[in-house]
Amino acid sequence: ANLSEQKEMLQKKLSASVLEREHLQEELAKLKNSMLIGSSN
């Protein structure tokens, strides 16, 4: 693959991993909330 194709592929991977990270942070926040609720009962 030429350099511009390689660069494009890397940018796609990067934006995908940003979305993934946001999703994981949401999941982590939900989990923390559940733990807080669980420990208060």
PyMOL Python script that loads the backbone (N, CA, C, O; Angstrom):
from pymol import cmd

cmd.read_pdbstr("""\
ATOM      1  N   ALA A   1       0.848  -1.212   0.000  1.00  0.00           N
ATOM      2  CA  ALA A   1       0.000   0.000   0.000  1.00  0.00           C
ATOM      3  C   ALA A   1       0.872   1.247   0.000  1.00  0.00           C
ATOM      4  O   ALA A   1       1.939   1.276   0.613  1.00  0.00           O
ATOM      5  N   ASN A   2       0.401   2.275  -0.697  1.00  0.00           N
ATOM      6  CA  ASN A   2       1.179   3.512  -0.691  1.00  0.00           C
ATOM      7  C   ASN A   2       0.942   4.282   0.609  1.00  0.00           C
ATOM      8  O   ASN A   2       0.094   3.913   1.421  1.00  0.00           O
ATOM      9  N   LEU A   3       1.712   5.360   0.788  1.00  0.00           N
ATOM     10  CA  LEU A   3       1.682   6.063   2.064  1.00  0.00           C
ATOM     11  C   LEU A   3       0.341   6.710   2.374  1.00  0.00           C
ATOM     12  O   LEU A   3      -0.095   6.704   3.525  1.00  0.00           O
ATOM     13  N   SER A   4      -0.321   7.270   1.358  1.00  0.00           N
ATOM     14  CA  SER A   4      -1.603   7.926   1.632  1.00  0.00           C
ATOM     15  C   SER A   4      -2.668   6.911   2.042  1.00  0.00           C
ATOM     16  O   SER A   4      -3.529   7.207   2.871  1.00  0.00           O
ATOM     17  N   GLU A   5      -2.605   5.705   1.456  1.00  0.00           N
ATOM     18  CA  GLU A   5      -3.530   4.639   1.864  1.00  0.00           C
ATOM     19  C   GLU A   5      -3.250   4.212   3.300  1.00  0.00           C
ATOM     20  O   GLU A   5      -4.164   3.990   4.095  1.00  0.00           O
ATOM     21  N   GLN A   6      -1.959   4.104   3.608  1.00  0.00           N
ATOM     22  CA  GLN A   6      -1.551   3.698   4.948  1.00  0.00           C
ATOM     23  C   GLN A   6      -2.010   4.730   5.978  1.00  0.00           C
ATOM     24  O   GLN A   6      -2.506   4.383   7.050  1.00  0.00           O
ATOM     25  N   LYS A   7      -1.833   6.000   5.630  1.00  0.00           N
ATOM     26  CA  LYS A   7      -2.233   7.088   6.519  1.00  0.00           C
ATOM     27  C   LYS A   7      -3.743   7.063   6.751  1.00  0.00           C
ATOM     28  O   LYS A   7      -4.211   7.243   7.875  1.00  0.00           O
ATOM     29  N   GLU A   8      -4.493   6.840   5.683  1.00  0.00           N
ATOM     30  CA  GLU A   8      -5.950   6.791   5.779  1.00  0.00           C
ATOM     31  C   GLU A   8      -6.391   5.652   6.698  1.00  0.00           C
ATOM     32  O   GLU A   8      -7.288   5.815   7.524  1.00  0.00           O
ATOM     33  N   MET A   9      -5.745   4.501   6.538  1.00  0.00           N
ATOM     34  CA  MET A   9      -6.070   3.335   7.350  1.00  0.00           C
ATOM     35  C   MET A   9      -5.802   3.615   8.832  1.00  0.00           C
ATOM     36  O   MET A   9      -6.601   3.258   9.698  1.00  0.00           O
ATOM     37  N   LEU A  10      -4.662   4.261   9.107  1.00  0.00           N
ATOM     38  CA  LEU A  10      -4.325   4.588  10.485  1.00  0.00           C
ATOM     39  C   LEU A  10      -5.324   5.566  11.087  1.00  0.00           C
ATOM     40  O   LEU A  10      -5.686   5.448  12.258  1.00  0.00           O
ATOM     41  N   GLN A  11      -5.771   6.531  10.288  1.00  0.00           N
ATOM     42  CA  GLN A  11      -6.744   7.499  10.785  1.00  0.00           C
ATOM     43  C   GLN A  11      -8.078   6.833  11.092  1.00  0.00           C
ATOM     44  O   GLN A  11      -8.746   7.185  12.064  1.00  0.00           O
ATOM     45  N   LYS A  12      -8.465   5.867  10.257  1.00  0.00           N
ATOM     46  CA  LYS A  12      -9.702   5.118  10.511  1.00  0.00           C
ATOM     47  C   LYS A  12      -9.589   4.323  11.805  1.00  0.00           C
ATOM     48  O   LYS A  12     -10.514   4.309  12.616  1.00  0.00           O
ATOM     49  N   LYS A  13      -8.452   3.663  11.993  1.00  0.00           N
ATOM     50  CA  LYS A  13      -8.231   2.897  13.219  1.00  0.00           C
ATOM     51  C   LYS A  13      -8.270   3.809  14.434  1.00  0.00           C
ATOM     52  O   LYS A  13      -8.830   3.462  15.474  1.00  0.00           O
ATOM     53  N   LEU A  14      -7.667   4.977  14.286  1.00  0.00           N
ATOM     54  CA  LEU A  14      -7.602   5.931  15.385  1.00  0.00           C
ATOM     55  C   LEU A  14      -8.989   6.397  15.789  1.00  0.00           C
ATOM     56  O   LEU A  14      -9.320   6.414  16.974  1.00  0.00           O
ATOM     57  N   SER A  15      -9.800   6.774  14.815  1.00  0.00           N
ATOM     58  CA  SER A  15     -11.149   7.242  15.144  1.00  0.00           C
ATOM     59  C   SER A  15     -11.999   6.111  15.712  1.00  0.00           C
ATOM     60  O   SER A  15     -12.857   6.345  16.563  1.00  0.00           O
ATOM     61  N   ALA A  16     -11.765   4.894  15.246  1.00  0.00           N
ATOM     62  CA  ALA A  16     -12.480   3.737  15.788  1.00  0.00           C
ATOM     63  C   ALA A  16     -12.099   3.519  17.252  1.00  0.00           C
ATOM     64  O   ALA A  16     -12.956   3.216  18.083  1.00  0.00           O
ATOM     65  N   SER A  17     -10.812   3.674  17.564  1.00  0.00           N
ATOM     66  CA  SER A  17     -10.378   3.431  18.934  1.00  0.00           C
ATOM     67  C   SER A  17     -10.836   4.539  19.876  1.00  0.00           C
ATOM     68  O   SER A  17     -11.030   4.303  21.068  1.00  0.00           O
ATOM     69  N   VAL A  18     -11.010   5.756  19.337  1.00  0.00           N
ATOM     70  CA  VAL A  18     -11.557   6.845  20.147  1.00  0.00           C
ATOM     71  C   VAL A  18     -12.997   6.523  20.541  1.00  0.00           C
ATOM     72  O   VAL A  18     -13.390   6.697  21.695  1.00  0.00           O
ATOM     73  N   LEU A  19     -13.780   6.050  19.564  1.00  0.00           N
ATOM     74  CA  LEU A  19     -15.165   5.649  19.839  1.00  0.00           C
ATOM     75  C   LEU A  19     -15.200   4.522  20.859  1.00  0.00           C
ATOM     76  O   LEU A  19     -16.014   4.530  21.783  1.00  0.00           O
ATOM     77  N   GLU A  20     -14.312   3.556  20.682  1.00  0.00           N
ATOM     78  CA  GLU A  20     -14.231   2.413  21.589  1.00  0.00           C
ATOM     79  C   GLU A  20     -13.914   2.878  23.013  1.00  0.00           C
ATOM     80  O   GLU A  20     -14.504   2.398  23.981  1.00  0.00           O
ATOM     81  N   ARG A  21     -12.977   3.815  23.119  1.00  0.00           N
ATOM     82  CA  ARG A  21     -12.580   4.312  24.434  1.00  0.00           C
ATOM     83  C   ARG A  21     -13.740   5.042  25.114  1.00  0.00           C
ATOM     84  O   ARG A  21     -13.961   4.883  26.315  1.00  0.00           O
ATOM     85  N   GLU A  22     -14.483   5.846  24.336  1.00  0.00           N
ATOM     86  CA  GLU A  22     -15.649   6.537  24.888  1.00  0.00           C
ATOM     87  C   GLU A  22     -16.671   5.528  25.397  1.00  0.00           C
ATOM     88  O   GLU A  22     -17.254   5.699  26.468  1.00  0.00           O
ATOM     89  N   HIS A  23     -16.879   4.467  24.606  1.00  0.00           N
ATOM     90  CA  HIS A  23     -17.827   3.428  24.994  1.00  0.00           C
ATOM     91  C   HIS A  23     -17.381   2.745  26.287  1.00  0.00           C
ATOM     92  O   HIS A  23     -18.192   2.510  27.183  1.00  0.00           O
ATOM     93  N   LEU A  24     -16.098   2.432  26.377  1.00  0.00           N
ATOM     94  CA  LEU A  24     -15.579   1.777  27.569  1.00  0.00           C
ATOM     95  C   LEU A  24     -15.708   2.668  28.794  1.00  0.00           C
ATOM     96  O   LEU A  24     -15.995   2.183  29.888  1.00  0.00           O
ATOM     97  N   GLN A  25     -15.497   3.972  28.618  1.00  0.00           N
ATOM     98  CA  GLN A  25     -15.637   4.896  29.741  1.00  0.00           C
ATOM     99  C   GLN A  25     -17.080   4.950  30.228  1.00  0.00           C
ATOM    100  O   GLN A  25     -17.330   5.041  31.430  1.00  0.00           O
ATOM    101  N   GLU A  26     -18.043   4.892  29.285  1.00  0.00           N
ATOM    102  CA  GLU A  26     -19.458   4.845  29.658  1.00  0.00           C
ATOM    103  C   GLU A  26     -19.750   3.583  30.460  1.00  0.00           C
ATOM    104  O   GLU A  26     -20.415   3.634  31.495  1.00  0.00           O
ATOM    105  N   GLU A  27     -19.244   2.445  29.973  1.00  0.00           N
ATOM    106  CA  GLU A  27     -19.454   1.171  30.663  1.00  0.00           C
ATOM    107  C   GLU A  27     -18.866   1.219  32.072  1.00  0.00           C
ATOM    108  O   GLU A  27     -19.470   0.729  33.026  1.00  0.00           O
ATOM    109  N   LEU A  28     -17.680   1.814  32.188  1.00  0.00           N
ATOM    110  CA  LEU A  28     -17.013   1.931  33.478  1.00  0.00           C
ATOM    111  C   LEU A  28     -17.827   2.797  34.429  1.00  0.00           C
ATOM    112  O   LEU A  28     -17.961   2.474  35.609  1.00  0.00           O
ATOM    113  N   ALA A  29     -18.371   3.897  33.915  1.00  0.00           N
ATOM    114  CA  ALA A  29     -19.200   4.787  34.730  1.00  0.00           C
ATOM    115  C   ALA A  29     -20.448   4.061  35.228  1.00  0.00           C
ATOM    116  O   ALA A  29     -20.827   4.199  36.391  1.00  0.00           O
ATOM    117  N   LYS A  30     -21.083   3.290  34.348  1.00  0.00           N
ATOM    118  CA  LYS A  30     -22.265   2.517  34.738  1.00  0.00           C
ATOM    119  C   LYS A  30     -21.911   1.529  35.841  1.00  0.00           C
ATOM    120  O   LYS A  30     -22.644   1.368  36.817  1.00  0.00           O
ATOM    121  N   LEU A  31     -20.774   0.874  35.662  1.00  0.00           N
ATOM    122  CA  LEU A  31     -20.324  -0.121  36.629  1.00  0.00           C
ATOM    123  C   LEU A  31     -20.077   0.520  37.990  1.00  0.00           C
ATOM    124  O   LEU A  31     -20.477  -0.022  39.020  1.00  0.00           O
ATOM    125  N   LYS A  32     -19.414   1.682  37.989  1.00  0.00           N
ATOM    126  CA  LYS A  32     -19.151   2.392  39.241  1.00  0.00           C
ATOM    127  C   LYS A  32     -20.450   2.784  39.922  1.00  0.00           C
ATOM    128  O   LYS A  32     -20.582   2.647  41.138  1.00  0.00           O
ATOM    129  N   ASN A  33     -21.418   3.273  39.139  1.00  0.00           N
ATOM    130  CA  ASN A  33     -22.721   3.636  39.692  1.00  0.00           C
ATOM    131  C   ASN A  33     -23.391   2.426  40.327  1.00  0.00           C
ATOM    132  O   ASN A  33     -23.938   2.519  41.426  1.00  0.00           O
ATOM    133  N   SER A  34     -23.349   1.295  39.638  1.00  0.00           N
ATOM    134  CA  SER A  34     -23.952   0.065  40.156  1.00  0.00           C
ATOM    135  C   SER A  34     -23.302  -0.351  41.467  1.00  0.00           C
ATOM    136  O   SER A  34     -23.978  -0.800  42.392  1.00  0.00           O
ATOM    137  N   MET A  35     -21.972  -0.197  41.537  1.00  0.00           N
ATOM    138  CA  MET A  35     -21.248  -0.574  42.746  1.00  0.00           C
ATOM    139  C   MET A  35     -21.628   0.344  43.904  1.00  0.00           C
ATOM    140  O   MET A  35     -21.793  -0.109  45.036  1.00  0.00           O
ATOM    141  N   LEU A  36     -21.765   1.648  43.611  1.00  0.00           N
ATOM    142  CA  LEU A  36     -22.163   2.603  44.644  1.00  0.00           C
ATOM    143  C   LEU A  36     -23.556   2.284  45.166  1.00  0.00           C
ATOM    144  O   LEU A  36     -23.795   2.292  46.374  1.00  0.00           O
ATOM    145  N   ILE A  37     -24.471   2.002  44.246  1.00  0.00           N
ATOM    146  CA  ILE A  37     -25.848   1.662  44.616  1.00  0.00           C
ATOM    147  C   ILE A  37     -25.856   0.367  45.431  1.00  0.00           C
ATOM    148  O   ILE A  37     -26.561   0.258  46.434  1.00  0.00           O
ATOM    149  N   GLY A  38     -25.070  -0.605  44.988  1.00  0.00           N
ATOM    150  CA  GLY A  38     -25.014  -1.890  45.666  1.00  0.00           C
ATOM    151  C   GLY A  38     -24.460  -1.783  47.076  1.00  0.00           C
ATOM    152  O   GLY A  38     -24.923  -2.490  47.972  1.00  0.00           O
ATOM    153  N   SER A  39     -23.474  -0.910  47.294  1.00  0.00           N
ATOM    154  CA  SER A  39     -22.850  -0.811  48.609  1.00  0.00           C
ATOM    155  C   SER A  39     -23.675   0.019  49.581  1.00  0.00           C
ATOM    156  O   SER A  39     -23.481  -0.073  50.793  1.00  0.00           O
ATOM    157  N   SER A  40     -24.604   0.838  49.057  1.00  0.00           N
ATOM    158  CA  SER A  40     -25.419   1.681  49.939  1.00  0.00           C
ATOM    159  C   SER A  40     -26.613   0.929  50.513  1.00  0.00           C
ATOM    160  O   SER A  40     -27.223   1.384  51.480  1.00  0.00           O
ATOM    161  N   ASN A  41     -26.949  -0.211  49.929  1.00  0.00           N
ATOM    162  CA  ASN A  41     -28.096  -0.987  50.420  1.00  0.00           C
ATOM    163  C   ASN A  41     -27.742  -1.779  51.674  1.00  0.00           C
ATOM    164  O   ASN A  41     -28.591  -2.486  52.218  1.00  0.00           O
TER     165      ASN A  41
END
""", "prot")
cmd.dss("prot")
cmd.show_as("cartoon", "prot")
cmd.util.cbc("prot")
cmd.orient("prot")
